[in-house]
Amino acid sequence: MQNRTTIVVAHKLATIRKADNIVVMSQGKIMEQGTHEELARKNGIYASLVKAQDIAPANLEQDHGSEGMNAKTRGTTGPGRS
């Protein structure tokens, strides 16, 4: 899915783990933004949600297989992005 922007709203974070850009919102405001790896390193809201859902590579494959692993957001705008 090149040259395409897809917006995914997910409660299961395994669904968006491979997304190009993840935006964490709270009360209508962007709180954090980045890749899974970037947000996990920040130890912020996203990292605490990941820990609460216990997302590990083995769990991703077991629970979701290859479905939902290709959620991508390209060209997403937000703070510091155009």
SERO-4910 file (N, C-alpha, C, O; in steps of 0.05 Angstrom, whole numbers):
BEGIN
 pado doro    nc1    nc2    nc3   cac1   cac2   cac3    cc1    cc2    cc3    oc1    oc2    oc3
  Met    A     17    -23      0      0      0      0     18     25      0     20     39     20
  Gln    A     30     30    -22     47     54    -25     30     78    -33      8     75    -44
  Asn    A     41    102    -26     27    127    -33     -1    128    -23    -20    137    -36
  Arg    A     -4    118      2    -31    117     13    -29    123     43    -10    114     57
  Thr    A    -48    137     54    -50    142     82    -74    126     93    -96    128     82
  Thr    A    -69    110    113    -90     94    126    -90    102    155    -70    101    169
  Ile    A   -113    109    165   -116    115    194   -129     92    207   -151     83    199
  Val    A   -116     82    228   -126     59    243   -130     67    272   -111     77    284
  Val    A   -153     62    283   -158     67    311   -158     39    324   -174     22    316
  Ala    A   -140     35    343   -138      8    354   -135      8    384   -122     25    396
  His    A   -147    -12    397   -143    -16    425   -123    -38    429   -109    -38    450
  Lys    A   -121    -57    411   -100    -77    412    -76    -66    398    -75    -63    374
  Leu    A    -56    -60    414    -32    -46    403    -16    -64    384     -1    -54    367
  Ala    A    -20    -90    386     -6   -108    367    -15   -102    338      0   -107    319
  Thr    A    -39    -91    335    -49    -85    308    -33    -63    295    -31    -62    271
  Ile    A    -23    -44    311     -9    -21    299     21    -21    303     35     -2    296
  Arg    A     32    -42    315     60    -43    322     78    -37    298     99    -24    302
  Lys    A     72    -45    274     89    -41    251     82    -16    235     93    -12    214
  Ala    A     64      1    246     57     25    232     80     44    229     98     45    246
  Asp    A     81     59    207    102     79    203    101    101    224    122    112    232
  Asn    A     77    108    233     74    131    251     51    124    270     29    118    261
  Ile    A     55    125    296     35    120    316     30    146    331     49    159    340
  Val    A      5    154    333     -2    179    348    -18    171    372    -39    158    370
  Val    A     -9    179    396    -22    173    421    -37    199    429    -25    220    431
  Met    A    -64    196    432    -80    219    439    -93    215    465   -100    193    473
  Ser    A    -98    237    479   -113    237    504   -129    263    506   -118    285    503
  Gln    A   -155    260    510   -173    282    511   -171    301    487   -171    325    490
  Gly    A   -168    289    463   -167    304    438   -140    317    432   -138    332    412
  Lys    A   -120    312    448    -94    324    443    -73    303    438    -74    281    449
  Ile    A    -55    309    420    -33    291    414    -13    292    437     -2    313    443
  Met    A     -8    269    449     10    268    472     37    257    464     58    266    474
  Glu    A     38    237    445     62    225    436     59    217    407     37    213    397
  Gln    A     81    216    393     80    208    365    107    197    356    128    207    364
  Gly    A    106    175    342    131    162    332    126    133    324    103    125    322
  Thr    A    147    118    320    145     90    314    142     74    341    144     86    362
  His    A    135     49    339    133     32    362    158     33    379    157     37    403
  Glu    A    181     30    366    207     29    380    212     56    394    221     57    417
  Glu    A    207     78    380    212    105    391    195    109    416    204    119    437
  Leu    A    169    103    413    151    107    435    156     89    459    152     97    482
  Ala    A    164     64    453    170     45    475    194     55    491    195     51    515
  Arg    A    214     67    478    238     77    491    232    101    509    246    106    529
  Lys    A    211    116    502    205    141    517    194    135    545    193    153    562
  Asn    A    184    111    550    172    104    575    149    122    583    146    129    606
  Gly    A    133    130    563    110    148    567     84    132    567     83    109    576
  Ile    A     64    145    557     37    133    556     37    108    540     27     87    549
  Tyr    A     48    109    515     48     86    497     62     62    510     53     40    510
  Ala    A     86     68    522    101     46    534     86     33    557     87      9    560
  Ser    A     71     49    573     56     37    594     33     20    584     26     -1    595
  Leu    A     21     28    561      0     12    549     11    -14    538     -2    -35    540
  Val    A     34    -12    525     47    -36    515     53    -56    537     47    -80    535
  Lys    A     64    -46    559     69    -63    582     44    -76    593     43    -99    601
  Ala    A     22    -60    594     -3    -70    605    -15    -92    587    -28   -111    596
  Gln    A     -9    -90    560    -19   -110    542      1   -133    537     -5   -152    523
  Asp    A     25   -130    550     46   -150    548     51   -158    519     50   -182    512
  Ile    A     58   -139    502     63   -144    474     92   -152    471    111   -137    477
  Ala    A     96   -177    463    122   -188    457    121   -201    430     99   -208    421
  Pro    A    143   -203    415    143   -215    389    128   -242    387    113   -246    369
  Ala    A    132   -259    407    119   -285    407     89   -282    409     74   -296    396
  Asn    A     80   -263    426     52   -259    430     39   -247    405     16   -254    398
  Leu    A     53   -231    390     43   -219    365     37   -241    345     15   -241    334
  Glu    A     56   -259    341     52   -280    321     30   -299    329     13   -307    313
  Gln    A     30   -306    355     10   -325    365    -18   -314    364    -37   -327    355
  Asp    A    -22   -289    373    -48   -277    375    -59   -267    348    -83   -268    344
  His    A    -41   -257    331    -51   -243    307    -40   -254    281    -50   -246    260
  Gly    A    -21   -273    282    -10   -283    257     -1   -260    240     12   -241    250
  Ser    A     -6   -261    214      2   -239    197    -20   -219    193    -15   -198    181
  Glu    A    -44   -224    203    -66   -205    200    -61   -181    217    -51   -183    239
  Gly    A    -68   -158    207    -66   -134    223    -38   -124    228    -34   -105    242
  Met    A    -18   -138    217      9   -131    222     19   -110    202     41   -100    205
  Asn    A      4   -104    182     13    -86    161      0    -59    161     -1    -45    141
  Ala    A    -11    -51    184    -23    -25    186     -2     -4    182     18     -3    197
  Lys    A     -5     13    162     14     34    156      1     61    155    -22     63    146
  Thr    A     15     81    163      5    108    159     27    123    146     49    127    158
  Arg    A     23    132    123     43    147    108     33    175    103     10    180     98
  Gly    A     51    194    104     44    221     99     27    234    120     14    254    115
  Thr    A     27    222    144     11    233    166     22    260    175     46    263    178
  Thr    A      5    278    179     14    304    189     10    306    219     -7    293    230
  Gly    A     25    323    231     23    327    260     46    345    268     60    356    251
  Pro    A     49    349    294     71    367    303     98    358    292    106    335    295
  Gly    A    111    377    279    137    371    268    137    355    242    159    348    232
  Arg    A    114    350    231    112    335    206     96    351    186     79    367    193
  Ser    A    102    346    161     87    360    140     81    342    117     68    350     98
***
